[in-house]
C-alpha cells in the first residue's frame, strides 16, 4: 500500500500518524499524543481524530512514540492509551524517553517511595540552585512567585541542565555501557510477548505477573501520585539528603547533608514548586507503564543525554525507523539517587531533549523526519552547537514535521536541515501541527513547501 502521512487536527497539542509498510507488512506509527485528558472515546480528541481521519486504521498502532514530556506532546498520551486499549485495540510497542526508565520500578511497585525520592531530589536541586552564584536571592523569589512561567522557567531549566550534563554524575558510565543496543537485535526471537514486554521494562515474567495481579486488585494504584504529596506540604524542619560527589579518583562518594526547609524561605518554595512540577511526569510514566503491564506492551528507551555526552545515535529499527539524536538503552534499571532521578525526569520535558526519528527512504516513497520540538541543536534557552549529522542521506526531497509547531524559537532546525539536505531542502515539505493562535512564526513561513 502507499504510505499516508497525517497531521491529526487536535484542539490542543500535536500528533502525527504515518501509515506505511515495513518488511512486507503494514505498519502504523503514532508520534506524540496531544493534550486530551478524557478517556471517553466520544470525547478523547486523539481517538476521535484517528477514527475520523485515518479510516484504514482498524485496531492496531504498531509503534507509539513520545518525543518528550512537554504537555502538548505527552499530556494526552495516558488517556489516549487507556481509551484505545479499552476499546479492544492494540499497541505494538512504546518508544519513550530514556530518562523515564529509572522511575518505572517504583512507579509500579512502590509509588510512595517514588514520591519520596522526587521530593528529596527537588529539595537538593532547589538548594543547589539557590547556592549558585548566578542566581541572586531576588531572582529565586521571582521564580516561585511567577509559577515557573516564561523566562524564569527557562532559566531554572537551563541551570538544572548544566548541573546534570556538566556534573559528571555517577551512573553516566554505566548508562553508556547499557546503551548502544545493536540495531540488528530481533526482540521477537525465542520470546513470548509477555516475556518480551516484561524484560523490556526491566522485570522477570514472574515479577510482571505479580505486578499485573497487584494492579488488578490493589487500591493503592488507583490513588493519583498528586494525592500522595500531602505529607510533603506538611513537612517542616530538617530534611536529610543523601548527596553524591566525585573525588579525584573519579569514584563516587556519598555524604548525608542536613537541609532545613522552613516552608517560607525562597529555597523551600522553589523546592515545592519543582516537586509539584515533576509529579505530572511521574504520573504519566506510571499510567503508561501500567497499561503496558495489563496488555503486555514492550517498550524501547531512547536516551538523549547519552547522545549529548558524545554517543552516536543507535537503535530503533535498522533501515526503517531510526533515532537521530538518541541512543537506545539495552535495559531499564532503577535509579537509586534521588537528585539524578529528579534531573532525568525534569529534563525530559525540555525541547532540547525532544527525540527525533527518521523514517528512511524506500524505492517508492520519501523519507520522513519527526522533529517534535527539537531545534536540531543543543542548548535550552538559546540554540548552541548544532547536532552532528546522522541522517541517512535520502536521494529525493523529504517530509518533515515543523519543529515546535513552526515557532520562530526553533528556526535553527531549518538551517540545520538545509545543511543536511543539500539540493533537497527547498523541495522538501514541512508539515505544521498544533501550536496556539498567537504563536509567532518566521522560518516556517520562509519554507517554500509547507502545509
PyMOL commands that set and color helices and strands:
alter all, ss='L'
color gray80, all
select helices_A, chain A and resi 45-53+71-74+77-86+98-109+111-131+137-145+150-165+172-178+193-200+205-217+219-222+225-228+230-234+266-295+304-308+338-347+351-353+403-406+408-410+412-420+425-427+443-446
alter helices_A, ss='H'
color red, helices_A
select strands_A, chain A and resi 4-7+16-22+25-31+60-65+90-97+237-246+252-261+298-303+321-323+327-329+357-359+368-370+399-401+429-431
alter strands_A, ss='S'
color yellow, strands_A
deselect
rebuild
show_as cartoon
